[in-house]
């Protein structure tokens, strides 16, 4: 078959899969023209090889003897080094990453992430490490390979030098899936027990979709489990009972809920395909999945679609210079020799460093406050959240004096909330 045709690889993969369908994931793996036969003993291996070769002969496929290797305990397969102890990336692939020059444009970034992303299941918190590089691919942002992106680039190189050797999945070994969710990310770990201890098979982490960013903790924890099942469906579907570990105790009884919405009902129908039992552990014991779900570099991108254009930027700068709270701080940071402080100026905006992160200072301009509060309360993705939820979101990115009072007043005066939300107090006494 000429592989220059557009659909040639897909057609060939479908044909070869159909021939080996009865053997797949039992003792054969097939990817295009790469066939891997694996067995527990030499006697079994010879029988499996005979079946594979007979299948090739019957289908009139030919194998190149010079490219074949037989009865090996260690080999290279699809960019991985497979041994009885586990799976690890090929050293030459890691060396290629280590010698990679700094990206100069978006195409270079995509090429680098394409190579490293192939090995992301070896690296805990891969998405967190690559966060700033992923931001360089956004179409609405100019390409600026600054210190944050350079830090991610170097950290990703260093992480690939010390990758963990992952265990090969064993369909007969005890298996558990540990999940966790934060306000902006989900994480999961697939592990198996070898008779002595639990060992990682694969890591998984993903940013929470914007549509689910305002869901409660229970729904996000269930979302993490759904994504983990979709990720490892080929491992978990049809196998004997495995263990689902979560630090959200109500999810252990998720099947006994009185009422569920359409989304959770759809998830439950998918989950019921698998044979598992839920198990609750304290949050402090759920370290691996919890670490994968903590994405401080991503949290601001999920919670709001608030954008600052040039006109709004000029309004910020003018308001800083007239605001009694920020006027002196802005002048100090703008001077050639500023006095040491927690404030700094970046692209014309005044930032304050507190609790390990930089927050954008918002001057006391009613127009700015109203627009900002509207974006975090009235936008479709925010769903008219309550006071505490809205304060938590705003404090991830912004600060100004009186923020708590402004949020409370805005939520109390929202006509949609007053009309549609139920009261959280006893009915007032009717006047006689």
C-alpha positions in Angstrom: 0.0 0.0 0.0 1.5 3.4 -0.9 1.8 5.3 2.4 1.8 8.6 0.6 -2.0 8.5 0.4 -3.8 10.5 3.0 -5.8 7.6 4.5 -3.2 4.8 3.9 -1.9 4.6 7.6 -5.5 4.5 9.0 -6.6 1.9 6.5 -3.5 -0.3 7.1 -4.0 0.0 10.9 -7.6 -1.1 10.6 -6.7 -4.0 8.5 -3.9 -5.3 10.8 -6.0 -4.8 13.9 -8.8 -6.8 12.4 -6.3 -9.7 11.7 -5.0 -9.8 15.3 -8.2 -8.8 17.1 -8.4 -12.1 19.0 -4.8 -11.7 20.3 -4.7 -7.9 21.1 -3.9 -7.0 24.7 -3.5 -10.8 25.5 0.0 -11.3 24.1 0.1 -9.0 21.1 0.4 -5.2 20.6 0.2 -3.7 17.1 0.9 -0.2 15.8 1.0 0.0 12.0 3.8 -2.3 11.0 5.3 -2.7 14.5 4.2 -5.9 16.2 5.2 -6.7 19.8 4.6 -10.3 21.1 5.0 -10.7 24.9 4.7 -13.7 27.1 5.5 -14.8 30.7 7.5 -18.0 29.8 9.6 -19.1 26.9 7.3 -22.0 26.2 4.3 -19.7 26.0 6.3 -17.2 23.9 7.1 -19.8 21.2 3.4 -20.7 21.0 2.4 -17.1 20.7 5.0 -16.5 18.0 3.7 -19.4 16.0 0.2 -18.1 16.1 1.3 -14.6 15.0 3.4 -15.9 12.1 0.6 -18.1 10.9 -1.8 -15.2 11.0 0.6 -13.1 8.9 1.0 -16.0 6.4 -2.8 -16.5 6.2 -3.3 -12.8 5.6 -0.5 -12.7 3.0 1.6 -10.2 4.9 5.4 -10.4 4.7 7.8 -9.6 7.5 11.4 -8.4 6.9 13.7 -10.9 8.7 16.5 -8.3 9.1 14.2 -6.0 11.0 12.7 -8.7 13.3 14.0 -9.6 16.8 13.0 -12.8 18.5 13.1 -14.0 22.2 14.3 -10.8 23.7 13.9 -9.7 27.3 14.9 -6.1 26.6 13.9 -4.1 23.5 13.0 -0.8 22.1 9.4 -0.3 21.0 7.7 2.9 19.9 10.3 5.2 21.6 10.3 3.3 24.9 12.8 0.9 26.4 10.9 -2.2 27.7 12.5 -4.5 30.3 11.1 -7.0 32.9 11.5 -4.2 35.5 9.4 -1.6 33.7 9.2 0.9 30.9 11.3 4.0 30.5 12.0 6.5 27.7 14.8 5.9 25.2 18.0 7.6 26.2 18.6 9.0 22.7 15.1 10.6 22.9 15.9 12.2 26.2 19.3 13.4 24.9 17.5 15.0 21.9 15.4 17.0 24.4 18.4 18.0 26.5 20.2 19.4 23.4 17.2 21.3 22.2 17.8 25.0 21.6 15.5 27.6 23.0 12.4 28.1 20.9 12.3 31.3 18.8 8.7 31.1 17.6 5.4 29.2 18.2 6.4 26.5 15.7 9.5 25.7 17.8 7.5 25.5 21.0 5.0 23.1 19.4 7.8 20.9 18.2 9.4 20.8 21.6 6.1 20.1 23.4 5.2 17.5 20.8 8.3 15.5 21.7 8.2 15.9 25.5 4.4 15.4 25.5 4.9 11.8 24.3 6.6 11.0 27.6 4.3 13.1 29.9 2.9 10.0 31.6 6.4 9.5 33.1 6.5 12.9 34.7 4.5 13.9 37.8 2.8 17.3 37.2 3.8 17.6 33.6 1.1 20.1 32.8 2.2 22.4 35.6 5.8 22.3 34.4 4.8 23.0 30.8 2.2 25.7 31.7 4.1 28.8 30.6 5.2 27.1 27.3 1.6 26.2 26.6 0.6 29.9 27.0 3.1 30.8 24.2 0.8 29.0 21.8 -2.2 31.2 22.4 -3.2 33.1 19.2 -4.2 36.3 21.0 -0.9 36.8 22.7 2.4 38.0 21.2 5.3 35.5 21.4 7.5 36.5 24.3 10.0 33.9 25.5 10.5 35.5 28.9 11.9 34.2 32.2 8.8 32.2 33.1 8.8 30.4 29.7 12.5 29.8 30.0 12.1 28.4 33.5 9.5 25.9 32.2 11.7 25.0 29.3 14.7 24.2 31.5 12.5 22.5 34.2 11.1 20.2 31.5 14.6 19.3 30.3 15.6 18.5 33.9 12.5 16.5 34.6 13.2 14.2 31.7 16.6 13.5 33.0 15.2 11.9 36.2 12.1 10.2 34.8 10.6 7.4 36.9 10.6 3.9 35.5 6.9 3.0 35.3 5.7 -0.5 35.8 4.2 -2.5 33.0 0.4 -2.9 33.4 -0.5 -6.4 34.6 -4.2 -7.3 34.0 -4.1 -9.8 36.9 -2.5 -7.6 39.6 -4.5 -5.6 42.2 -5.2 -2.2 40.7 -6.3 1.2 42.2 -7.1 4.6 40.7 -6.5 7.6 42.9 -8.1 10.9 41.9 -8.3 14.4 43.3 -9.6 17.7 42.1 -8.9 21.3 43.0 -10.7 24.5 42.0 -8.9 24.6 38.6 -7.4 21.2 37.8 -7.8 17.4 38.2 -5.3 14.7 38.7 -5.1 10.9 38.9 -2.6 8.0 39.4 -3.0 4.5 38.1 -1.2 2.0 40.4 -0.7 -1.7 40.8 0.4 -3.9 43.7 3.3 -6.3 43.2 2.8 -8.2 46.5 5.0 -5.9 48.4 4.0 -2.3 47.6 2.0 -0.1 45.2 3.9 1.1 42.1 2.8 3.8 39.6 1.8 2.7 36.1 0.9 6.1 34.7 0.2 9.7 35.8 -2.6 11.9 34.5 -3.4 15.6 35.0 -5.8 18.0 33.2 -7.1 21.5 33.6 -10.7 21.7 34.6 -12.9 22.8 31.6 -14.3 26.3 31.9 -17.9 25.0 31.9 -17.1 22.9 35.1 -15.0 25.6 36.8 -17.9 26.8 38.9 -19.1 23.3 40.0 -19.0 22.2 43.6 -16.2 20.0 45.0 -18.2 16.8 44.8 -19.0 17.2 41.1 -15.3 18.1 40.3 -14.1 15.0 42.1 -16.5 12.9 40.1 -15.3 14.6 36.9 -11.8 13.6 37.8 -12.8 10.0 38.0 -14.7 10.1 34.7 -11.6 11.5 32.9 -9.4 8.9 34.5 -11.7 6.1 33.3 -11.7 7.5 29.8 -7.9 7.8 29.9 -7.3 4.2 31.1 -10.4 2.6 29.7 -8.3 0.1 27.8 -6.8 -1.1 31.1 -9.9 -1.0 33.3 -12.9 -2.0 31.2 -13.7 -5.7 31.5 -11.0 -6.4 34.2 -11.7 -7.8 37.7 -12.7 -5.3 40.4 -10.4 -2.4 41.0 -10.3 0.2 43.8 -11.2 3.8 43.4 -9.5 6.0 46.0 -10.8 9.5 46.7 -10.6 12.0 49.6 -14.2 13.1 49.0 -16.3 11.0 51.4 -19.8 11.7 49.9 -18.7 10.2 46.6 -18.4 6.8 48.3 -22.2 6.8 48.4 -22.7 8.5 45.0 -25.2 5.8 43.9 -27.6 6.5 46.7 -28.2 10.2 45.8 -31.9 11.1 45.8 -31.7 13.6 42.9 -29.0 14.1 40.2 -28.9 16.4 37.2 -28.5 15.3 33.6 -24.7 15.7 33.6 -24.1 13.5 36.6 -26.7 11.0 35.3 -24.7 10.7 32.1 -21.5 10.3 34.0 -23.0 7.6 36.2 -24.2 5.6 33.2 -20.6 5.7 31.9 -19.1 4.8 35.2 -21.4 1.8 35.7 -19.6 0.0 32.8 -16.7 -0.6 35.1 -16.3 -3.0 38.0 -14.8 -1.2 41.0 -15.5 -0.3 44.6 -15.0 3.3 46.0 -12.7 3.8 49.0 -12.3 7.0 51.0 -9.0 8.1 52.5 -8.1 11.3 54.4 -7.0 14.3 52.3 -3.5 14.3 53.9 -3.0 10.7 52.6 -3.9 11.6 49.0 -0.6 13.2 48.2 0.1 12.1 44.7 -3.2 12.8 43.0 -3.6 16.0 45.1 -0.2 17.3 43.8 -1.3 16.6 40.2 -4.5 18.6 40.7 -2.9 21.7 42.1 -2.2 24.1 39.3 -1.5 27.6 40.5 -0.2 28.6 37.1 -3.5 27.7 35.5 -6.1 28.9 38.1 -6.4 32.4 36.7 -7.0 31.2 33.2 -10.0 29.1 34.3 -11.9 31.4 36.5 -12.5 34.4 34.3 -12.6 35.6 30.8 -11.8 39.2 31.9 -9.7 40.8 29.2 -7.9 44.2 29.4 -7.7 46.2 26.2 -5.6 49.3 25.5 -8.4 51.7 26.5 -8.9 49.9 29.8 -5.1 49.9 30.4 -5.0 53.7 30.0 -7.9 54.0 32.4 -5.9 52.0 35.0 -2.8 54.2 34.6 -4.7 57.4 34.9 -6.6 56.1 37.9 -3.4 55.1 39.7 -2.1 58.6 39.5 -5.2 60.1 41.0 -5.9 57.4 43.6 -4.8 58.4 47.1 -4.2 54.7 48.0 -1.9 53.8 45.1 -0.6 57.3 43.9 2.6 57.3 46.1 3.2 53.6 45.5 2.9 54.0 41.7 5.3 57.0 41.7 7.8 55.1 43.8 7.8 52.1 41.5 8.1 54.4 38.5 11.2 56.2 39.8 14.7 55.2 38.6 15.7 54.1 42.1 12.5 52.8 43.8 12.5 52.1 47.5 12.1 48.4 48.4 8.4 47.3 48.7 6.0 44.6 47.8 4.8 46.6 44.8 6.1 46.6 41.3 5.0 47.9 37.9 4.6 45.6 34.9 3.4 46.8 31.5 1.9 49.9 33.2 0.0 47.9 35.9 0.7 48.0 39.6 1.2 44.6 41.1 1.4 43.7 44.8 3.2 40.5 45.9 1.3 38.7 48.7 1.0 35.1 49.7 3.4 33.9 47.1 1.8 35.5 44.0 1.3 38.8 42.3 -2.1 40.5 42.4 -3.3 43.3 40.1 -4.1 46.4 42.1 -7.4 48.0 41.0 -7.7 51.8 41.6 -10.9 53.2 43.2 -12.7 53.9 39.9 -16.4 53.0 40.1 -16.4 52.1 36.4 -13.5 49.7 36.8 -15.0 48.1 39.9 -18.4 47.6 38.2 -17.0 46.1 35.1 -14.8 43.7 37.1 -17.5 42.6 39.4 -19.9 42.1 36.5 -17.3 39.9 34.7 -16.9 37.7 37.8 -20.6 37.5 38.7 -22.8 38.0 35.6 -20.9 36.2 32.9 -22.4 32.9 31.7 -19.3 30.9 32.9 -19.6 32.2 36.4 -23.3 31.5 37.0 -24.1 34.3 39.5 -22.1 32.7 42.2 -22.4 33.7 45.9 -20.4 36.2 47.9 -17.7 33.7 49.3 -17.2 32.0 45.9 -16.9 35.4 44.1 -14.4 36.7 46.7 -12.3 33.6 46.4 -12.1 34.1 42.6 -11.3 37.7 42.7 -8.6 37.2 45.3 -6.8 34.9 42.9 -6.0 37.9 40.6 -7.0 41.3 42.1 -6.9 43.4 45.2 -8.2 46.8 46.2 -9.3 48.3 49.5 -12.9 47.5 50.3 -13.0 44.4 48.0 -15.1 42.4 50.5 -17.7 45.1 50.9 -18.0 45.8 47.2 -18.6 42.1 46.5 -21.2 41.8 49.2 -23.1 44.9 48.0 -23.0 43.8 44.3 -24.3 40.3 45.0 -27.1 41.7 47.3 -28.2 44.2 44.6 -28.2 41.6 41.7 -31.7 41.4 40.3 -31.2 38.0 38.8 -30.0 36.5 42.1 -32.9 38.1 44.0 -35.4 36.8 41.5 -34.1 33.3 41.0 -32.3 32.2 44.1 -34.2 30.8 47.1 -34.0 32.5 50.4 -31.6 31.2 53.0 -33.6 32.6 56.0 -37.0 31.9 57.5 -39.9 33.7 55.9 -40.6 37.1 57.4 -43.7 37.5 59.5 -46.7 38.8 57.6 -48.1 42.1 58.9 -51.6 41.9 60.3 
